[in-house]
Amino acid sequence: MGALQDRDGRRRRLATGRGGGGDVTPEEEWGTQLLKHLTSTGIALAEARELAGDALAEAAAAGIDPRAMYGPAVAYASTVAQAVRSATATAAPLSRTRGPVVLRLHGVSKRYRRRRVLKNVHLSLRAGEVAAIVGANGSGKSTLLNICAGLTRATSGVVERTARVGYAPQQDGVAPLLTPEEHFRLFGAVHRMGRKKAAAIGTGLASRLGWRPREGVVVAHLSGGTQQKLNVVLSELNRPELILLDEPYQGFDQGSYVDFWDQVFRWRDGGAGILVVTHMLHDLDRVDHVLELQPVEEP
């Protein structure tokens, strides 16, 4: 009965957010975060409490800190929720009109020396569709996006994509000593855009994310979330047919996060194909495809 009582006690503390003596242990804080992320995906509160309680109890029985056993709470929630919701994540496609294929992956694999990162990945994405890449840490999500962007070469398999591609990396996508307007002009020049036109388009796209660039302020003086907004704007500046996004909402507040997904679906309605790496699962019921990557187990 001891294990059952311990498990039930952990569930009660998850429900109240308090430890038995008024203090919250690091393990229970991890469990609380897991519960929060599970419910944010749409899993019912009672089921989420049971899943989080079970995870804590299993870690306690093994004598291992759940952070070491499962990894970050948000990553583990992603894995658990994807398994729980696998039937809904692969729901029948919507009836919207779709355009030509803008990205096709066939049997894509990637190996770094002795370590295989991706194995036999398949995906077909059309104009007017959104595809989400999900998976645990280390499953190769960013590597796959770099392959789609042409920044990394696949070890094997076929990658076909349209010529007009926009890409927002997770980090290191902007120059710290340039202003946002200088970024707009620089990227616009690459696409043979006039300086005024590029600056006007960039400012207009920024406003859709709830941001108005201040004149003369360099990127190094912007918050991390605002730098990510700049990344997103630059990915759309040339009206691409394919937009690749690697968790670009890092540092966004709740309002900016909602604005971001609204913008994603505006791109889709405008005829672009969007591939986005995400660990936030509560928006997956709105996308057209979900590609779940698993860490590759070597024989």
Beta strands, then each sheet from edge to edge (+ up, - down):
strand 1: 101-112
strand 2: 115-126
strand 3: 130-135
strand 4: 156-161
strand 5: 165-168
strand 6: 242-246
strand 7: 273-277
strand 8: 289-293
sheet 1: 2+ 1- 4+
sheet 2: 5+ 6+ 7+ 3+ 8+
end
